[in-house]
C-alpha cells in the first residue's frame, strides 16, 4: 500500500490548516474578500480538481477505521470522483485552474454528473484532513466557546451531530457549519451534496463533515452506522476543525 512520507505529511498538514475557504455568493460579505481566480495549486484556501495524497498510512486509524476500508475508500471511491469531475469540467467548459468551490456555488447550472462528482471530490478532500491517528486533539478555547454558545456543551453538540449522521436516510453526510451570521449549526445533506452548494437546504462554510455512505464503514461495521459514528469521534482531527474556524 502507498504511504506518504513524513515530510509530505507535515507539508500537507500545514496546508490543511486553513483549508478550503473561498468566495461563495450564498455566504455574502463573509467570503467576498477572497479572490476566486487564485491558482488552486498555490492557495491553501482553495480546493483543486486533483486528488491530493492521503496524509497518513491506510492503517493509521485502526482499529477505528480499518486499512482495507481506507484503501478502497481513497483509491476507488474518492479517486473516481476526482476523475469524473475533471471529465465533467472538460465537457462543460469549466476552468480547472479556478477553485472547485466556484462550481459548487452555482452547481444548479451544471449537469448531475458535475454536481455529484464535484460534491464527492470536495467532500472527500476535506474528510481526509478531518481524520488523524492523534487521539489528543480537542477544540481550542475559541471553538469550544462557540460550541457551548450554540449547543450548550460539547457533549450536547456531539449528541446532536450524531443524531444528524444517524438519521440521514440512505447515503449522505453530516456537517458542522458556520452560517452567514457566523453562528454554528448542524446540517446533513444527501448523496454528495454539501452546504457550499446553491441547492443546499442549509448553507454555510463546512468546519467538519462525516461521510455516512456505507462504503465508508461497511467492511468493519456492516449495518452498524452508529458504531462507526462513535468511532469517528476517536479519530477526529480537531486541529483541522480549529484551523478552519479560526480562518473565518
N, C-alpha and C positions, 0 to 999 in steps of 0.2 A: 504494500500500500504506500502511496506517496505521502510524504510529510514535508511541511515547510521547515526551513532552518530556523534556529533561534533568532538569527539576525533578521530574517524576513518577518518573523512573528513580532519582534519588537517594533519594526517599521510599520507593520500593518496596525498594531495596537495604537501607535501614535496617531496614525491617520484616522483610525476609528474613533478617536476621542471626541471629535466634533461631529462626525457622522455626515448625514446626507441632507442637511437643511438648506432649502433653496426657495426661490420666489414661487408663490402659488397664489393666484388671484383669489381663491376662496378664503385665504387667510389674511387678506387685506394688507394693511400697513405693517403688520408684524414681519412680513417677509419681503417687502418691496425693495429693500435696500440691497438685495443680492443680485448680482449680475448673472443672468441665466446663460450668457454666452461664454462663460469661462470654460476653458478646456477641462473636461472631466478628468483627464489624466493628471492635472496639476492641482485641482482643488479638493480638499478634504470635505467640502460642504456639498459635494455633488455625487450622484450615482451614475456610473457609466453603463454601457450596454454589455461589456465583457464580464465574465465571471472571474472574480478575484480568488486567489488561493485560500484554502481553508487555513485559518490561523492557529491550528493545533492538530495533533495527530488524531486519527479516526477513533482511537481507543481512549483518548484523553478524558472523556466524560463518563467512562464506565465507573460503577455499574448502573448509573442513572440513564445514560443513553449508550447503547451498545455500538461497537465498532462497525459491525455489518450494516446496521441502520444508517450510521453516519456516512459510510462509504456509498451506499446505494442512494441515499437522500441527496448527497452532494454531487456525485458523479453521474447519476442518471436523471433524477427529477430536476434538480436545480440547473444542471448543465443544459438540459433540454429547454428550459425557459430562456436561458441566455441565447442559445442557438436560434430559437424560434422568434424571439423579439427582434433579433438582428435581421432575420428574414422578413419579418413584417415591416420593419423600418425601411428596408430596401424597396419593398413592394409599394409602400405608402408614402415614399418621398420624405422620410424623417431624417434630419441631420443628426447622425450619431456622435458628432463632436460636441453636441449640446447635451445637457443633462437629461436623464431619463425622467426626472420629475416634471420637465416641461410637457412630456407626453401624458403623464398621469393627471396633470392639472386640467387637461382638455380631452381626456380619454374617450368621452362620449362621441367625439368626432371621428374616432377610428374604428377599425373592424374588431369583431370579437377576438380574433387572433391576437391583435395588438393589446387589447385590454387584458386578456387572460395571461399573456406571456410577459407583458411589461409589469403587471402586478406581481406575477410569480417571481420574476427576476429581482425586482426591488425588495420584495418581502424577504426572500432568502438571503440576499446580500446583507440585509440588516440582521436577520436571525442569527447567522453565524457569529456576528460580533457580540450578540447578547448571551452567548454561552461561554463558559470558562471552567477549567478544572480547579480554579482557585475558589475554595468554599468560604473564604474570609471576606468577600466583598459585601458592602452594605450601602444603603442610601446615605449620602452625605447630609450634613445638617440642613442645607438649603432645600434639598429634595424632600427630606423627611418632614420638614416643617410644612411643605406644600401638601404632602400626602396626609398629614394629620389634619390640616385645614379642610381638605376636600373630602376625606373619608372617615375622619375621626381617629384612626390609628393605623399603623402598618398592618396589624392583623386583620382589621376590617377591610383594608384595601385588598389584601391577598384573598380574603373570602369573596369579595365582590368580583375580583378578576377571575378567580377560579370558577365562579358561577357563570360568568360570561363565556369562558372557554368550554366548560362542561355542557352548557345549554345550547351552544352553537349547533344547529341541526345540520347533519351531513358534514361536508368539508368546509374549512374556513380558518379564520384567525381571530384571536382576542388581542386587544390593544390597550395600552395606556397612552393617552394622547394629551397634548396641551392645545386648548381651543383658542379661538381668536381673541377671547377676553383673558387669555393667559391663565386659565384655570385647568386643573387636571380633570380628566374624565376617562371612563372606561367604555370601550365600544367593542363590537365584533362585526366582522364582515364575512360574507360568503365567498367560497372559492378562493381566488387570488386577488380579490379586491382589497383596497386599503384606504385609510382616511385621507390620503392626499388626492384621491380621485374626485373629479367633479360630480360623479354619480353617487358618491358615498352618502349614506344617511347621516352619519356623524363625521364631520370633517375636522381635521386638526393635524398637528405635526406629531408623528409617532415617536414616543420615547422608548417604548418596548412593544414587542409583538410576539405572540406564541402561535406556532403552527399546530393546528389540530386536525390536519389531514391525517388519515390513517397511515399513510406511508411514513409519517414522522415517528410512529411509535409501534406499529402493529407487530413487528418481528419479536419484540420483547414483551409488549403489554397486551397484545391481541385486542380485545374489545374493551380493555380496562383504561379508558381515556383518563379517568380520574387519577389513577395511579401514575400515569405519565405526567399529568399536570403537577401532582405533588412532587415528582422527581425534578421537574423543571426548576422549582424554587431552589433546589440544591446546587444547580449549575448555572443559575442566572448570574450574569456578569453585571453587577450593579454599577461598576465603574463606567461602563458604556452608557447606562441609563443616566448616571450623574452627569457625564460629559455632554450628553445630548440636552439635558435640562439646562445645564449651565450655558449652553450656546444660544439659548433663547434671549 
